[in-house]
Amino acid sequence: MERRAMMAGNWKMNKTISEAINLAVRLKYACNSVDDRDVVLCPPYPSLKPVAETVSDSPIEVGAQNMHYESSGAFTGEISPPMVKDTGAGWVILGHSERRQYFGEEEKILARKLSAAVEHGLKVFLCVGESEAQREAGEVDSVLSRQLTGALGEFEFDQFEDIVIAYEPIWAIGTGNTASPEQANEAHQIVRKNIAEIFSPEAAEKIRVVYGGSVKPHNVEELMAQPDIDGALVGGASLQAEDFTAIVKYDLEDRSSIPGI
């Protein structure tokens, strides 16, 4: 089954509103002719609506970096699914390793967030991945199984037609270290094996699994050459128009962005 490629940029806690708009403008013009893959920008909360408005007349979509599972209430500092939708965002990242590590997010919380995302029509990047110690201990399969089953095990696959699994080895996020293409593909195969066990072999073939872990212009092409890697969730390199454009256009002749905007 041929799966449509996906390139997403997670800007994390970077860019003021004006900086975010400037970057979005450059990426809109650079990527406006790209129509055979999905491109999603995930800026910080204050920039969601401005960025969504900036790229509204382009193929680029916008996503939030996290959300609460309740629609409203006394949850100071949180943002609800309807609030995400109201900005013009159609995607949300859930379960990023930084959310798990620094904010104690567990699978039971992610399951509630996934349910809320489905209820409100948001498409989801569900992040999974192991630490360096877990990899060295040979626990990659068990860690991914726990994370996927804990988050998805209560649902039917037809609820997640638009879910994308983002495999992000924790030891390769923001470190400059990248899993070899073969290591990344092997982990993606483990993800698909678990999706087949949770849902069905057909679901495992259909679902998109993207790689996140120090993806750069110089390594994206060999990563994308692997049969089970369907795209990338890009961190640091998504903050530079030239770098992210080169990643989005990894197999195209014109990889340039629009300078000086």
C-alpha positions as CSV (number, residue, x, y, z in Angstrom):
1,M,0.0,0.0,0.0
2,E,1.4,3.4,-1.0
3,R,1.2,5.9,1.9
4,R,1.3,9.6,1.4
5,A,4.4,11.2,2.7
6,M,4.1,13.5,5.7
7,M,6.6,16.3,6.8
8,A,5.8,18.2,10.0
9,G,7.7,20.8,11.9
10,N,7.5,21.0,15.7
11,W,8.7,24.4,16.6
12,K,8.6,23.7,20.3
13,M,9.0,26.8,22.6
14,N,10.6,28.9,19.9
15,K,9.6,31.9,17.8
16,T,7.6,35.0,18.8
17,I,4.4,35.7,16.9
18,S,6.2,38.0,14.4
19,E,9.0,35.5,13.9
20,A,6.5,32.7,13.4
21,I,4.6,34.7,10.8
22,N,7.8,35.5,9.0
23,L,8.8,31.8,8.9
24,A,5.4,30.7,7.8
25,V,5.4,33.2,4.9
26,R,8.7,31.9,3.7
27,L,7.6,28.3,3.9
28,K,4.2,29.1,2.3
29,Y,6.0,30.4,-0.8
30,A,8.7,27.8,-0.8
31,C,6.3,24.8,-0.5
32,N,3.2,26.1,-2.3
33,S,3.8,23.9,-5.3
34,V,4.3,20.7,-3.3
35,D,1.2,18.7,-3.8
36,D,2.2,15.0,-3.4
37,R,2.9,15.1,0.4
38,D,1.4,16.6,3.5
39,V,3.1,19.5,5.3
40,V,2.2,20.6,8.8
41,L,3.6,23.4,11.0
42,C,3.2,23.2,14.8
43,P,4.1,26.5,16.3
44,P,3.6,27.5,20.0
45,Y,0.1,28.3,21.1
46,P,0.3,32.1,20.8
47,S,1.2,31.7,17.1
48,L,-1.3,29.1,16.1
49,K,-4.0,31.4,14.7
50,P,-1.6,33.9,13.0
51,V,0.3,31.0,11.4
52,A,-3.0,29.3,10.4
53,E,-4.2,32.5,8.8
54,T,-0.8,33.0,7.0
55,V,-0.9,29.6,5.3
56,S,-4.7,29.4,4.8
57,D,-4.4,29.8,1.1
58,S,-1.7,27.1,0.7
59,P,-1.5,23.3,1.1
60,I,0.3,23.7,4.4
61,E,-1.7,22.7,7.5
62,V,-1.2,23.7,11.2
63,G,-1.1,21.7,14.4
64,A,-0.9,22.4,18.1
65,Q,1.9,20.9,20.2
66,N,-0.4,19.5,22.9
67,M,-3.9,19.9,24.4
68,H,-6.0,19.0,27.4
69,Y,-8.7,16.4,27.2
70,E,-11.5,18.5,28.6
71,S,-13.4,21.0,26.5
72,S,-13.4,23.7,29.2
73,G,-12.9,24.1,33.0
74,A,-10.6,25.1,35.8
75,F,-7.3,24.0,34.2
76,T,-5.1,27.0,34.4
77,G,-2.5,27.3,31.6
78,E,-4.1,24.5,29.4
79,I,-5.8,24.7,26.0
80,S,-8.9,22.7,25.0
81,P,-9.7,20.9,21.8
82,P,-12.3,23.5,20.8
83,M,-9.7,26.2,21.4
84,V,-7.3,24.4,19.1
85,K,-9.9,24.0,16.4
86,D,-10.9,27.7,16.8
87,T,-7.3,28.8,15.8
88,G,-7.6,27.1,12.5
89,A,-5.4,24.2,13.5
90,G,-6.4,20.7,12.3
91,W,-3.7,18.6,14.0
92,V,-2.3,18.1,17.5
93,I,0.9,16.4,18.7
94,L,0.2,14.1,21.6
95,G,2.7,12.1,23.8
96,H,5.9,13.8,22.8
97,S,8.8,12.6,24.9
98,E,9.3,16.0,26.4
99,R,5.7,16.0,27.6
100,R,6.2,12.5,29.0
101,Q,9.5,13.4,30.7
102,Y,8.9,16.9,32.0
103,F,5.1,16.8,32.6
104,G,4.5,13.2,33.6
105,E,2.1,12.3,30.8
106,E,1.2,8.7,30.9
107,E,-0.7,6.4,28.5
108,K,-4.0,6.7,30.4
109,I,-3.8,10.5,30.0
110,L,-2.9,10.2,26.3
111,A,-5.9,7.8,25.8
112,R,-8.2,10.5,27.1
113,K,-6.6,13.1,24.9
114,L,-6.9,10.9,21.9
115,S,-10.5,10.4,22.6
116,A,-11.0,14.1,22.9
117,A,-9.1,14.7,19.6
118,V,-11.4,12.2,17.8
119,E,-14.5,13.7,19.3
120,H,-13.5,17.2,18.1
121,G,-12.3,16.2,14.6
122,L,-8.6,16.8,15.2
123,K,-5.9,14.7,13.5
124,V,-3.2,13.4,15.7
125,F,0.5,12.8,15.8
126,L,1.0,10.2,18.5
127,C,4.6,10.1,19.6
128,V,6.4,7.0,20.9
129,G,10.0,6.1,21.5
130,E,12.5,4.6,23.8
131,S,15.4,6.0,25.9
132,E,19.0,5.1,25.3
133,A,19.0,2.9,28.4
134,Q,15.9,1.1,27.2
135,R,17.5,0.5,23.8
136,E,20.7,-0.8,25.3
137,A,18.6,-3.2,27.5
138,G,16.9,-4.6,24.4
139,E,13.5,-3.1,25.5
140,V,12.5,-1.3,22.3
141,D,9.7,-3.7,21.4
142,S,8.3,-3.8,24.9
143,V,8.4,0.0,25.3
144,L,6.7,0.7,22.0
145,S,4.1,-2.0,22.7
146,R,3.3,-0.5,26.1
147,Q,3.1,3.0,24.7
148,L,0.9,2.1,21.7
149,T,-1.4,-0.4,23.6
150,G,-1.8,2.0,26.5
151,A,-2.8,4.9,24.3
152,L,-4.7,3.1,21.5
153,G,-6.0,-0.2,23.0
154,E,-9.4,1.1,24.0
155,F,-10.3,2.2,20.5
156,E,-11.3,0.9,17.0
157,F,-9.0,1.8,14.1
158,D,-11.8,3.5,12.2
159,Q,-11.7,6.2,14.8
160,F,-8.1,6.9,13.8
161,E,-8.2,7.2,10.0
162,D,-6.0,10.3,10.3
163,I,-3.6,9.3,13.1
164,V,0.1,9.4,12.4
165,I,2.5,7.6,14.6
166,A,5.7,9.5,15.2
167,Y,8.6,7.3,16.3
168,E,11.1,9.4,18.2
169,P,14.0,7.7,19.9
170,I,14.6,9.9,23.0
171,W,18.3,9.5,22.7
172,A,18.2,11.2,19.2
173,I,16.0,14.2,20.0
174,G,17.9,17.4,19.9
175,T,21.2,15.6,20.4
176,G,22.5,15.6,16.9
177,N,22.5,11.8,17.1
178,T,20.3,10.1,14.5
179,A,19.2,6.5,14.4
180,S,20.7,4.9,11.3
181,P,18.2,4.4,8.5
182,E,18.2,0.7,9.2
183,Q,17.6,1.2,13.0
184,A,14.8,3.7,12.3
185,N,13.1,1.3,9.8
186,E,13.4,-1.6,12.2
187,A,11.6,0.5,14.9
188,H,9.0,1.5,12.4
189,Q,8.4,-2.2,11.7
190,I,8.0,-2.8,15.4
191,V,5.4,-0.1,15.5
192,R,3.5,-1.7,12.6
193,K,3.7,-5.1,14.2
194,N,2.1,-3.6,17.3
195,I,-0.6,-1.8,15.3
196,A,-1.4,-5.1,13.6
197,E,-1.8,-6.7,17.0
198,I,-3.9,-3.9,18.4
199,F,-6.1,-3.4,15.3
200,S,-5.3,-5.5,12.2
201,P,-2.7,-6.2,9.6
202,E,-4.6,-3.9,7.2
203,A,-4.4,-1.1,9.7
204,A,-0.7,-1.6,10.1
205,E,-0.2,-1.3,6.4
206,K,-2.4,1.8,6.1
207,I,-1.1,3.9,9.1
208,R,1.6,6.4,8.5
209,V,4.7,6.2,10.7
210,V,7.1,9.1,10.6
211,Y,10.5,9.5,12.1
212,G,11.6,12.2,14.5
213,G,15.1,12.4,15.9
214,S,17.6,15.0,14.5
215,V,16.3,14.9,11.0
216,K,18.3,17.2,8.8
217,P,18.6,18.0,5.1
218,H,21.7,15.8,4.8
219,N,20.0,12.6,6.2
220,V,16.4,12.9,5.2
221,E,16.8,11.3,1.8
222,E,18.3,8.1,3.1
223,L,15.8,7.9,5.9
224,M,12.9,8.3,3.4
225,A,14.4,5.6,1.2
226,Q,13.4,3.0,3.9
227,P,10.1,1.2,3.1
228,D,8.5,1.8,6.5
229,I,9.4,5.4,7.0
230,D,6.6,7.7,5.7
231,G,7.9,11.1,6.7
232,A,9.5,13.1,9.5
233,L,8.5,15.1,12.5
234,V,11.2,17.7,12.5
235,G,12.4,19.7,15.5
236,G,15.4,22.1,15.3
237,A,15.7,22.0,11.5
238,S,12.1,23.2,11.1
239,L,13.0,26.6,12.6
240,Q,15.0,27.5,9.5
241,A,13.1,28.0,6.3
242,E,16.0,26.7,4.1
243,D,16.5,23.6,6.1
244,F,12.8,22.7,6.5
245,T,12.2,23.4,2.8
246,A,15.1,21.1,1.9
247,I,13.5,18.4,4.1
248,V,10.0,18.8,2.6
249,K,11.5,18.7,-0.9
250,Y,14.0,16.0,-0.2
251,D,13.5,14.2,-3.5
252,L,12.6,17.2,-5.7
253,E,15.0,19.1,-8.0
254,D,14.1,22.5,-6.5
255,R,14.8,22.5,-2.8
256,S,15.2,26.2,-2.3
257,S,13.1,28.5,-0.1
258,I,12.3,32.2,-0.7
259,P,15.1,34.3,0.8
260,G,14.7,37.7,2.2
261,I,11.0,37.6,3.2
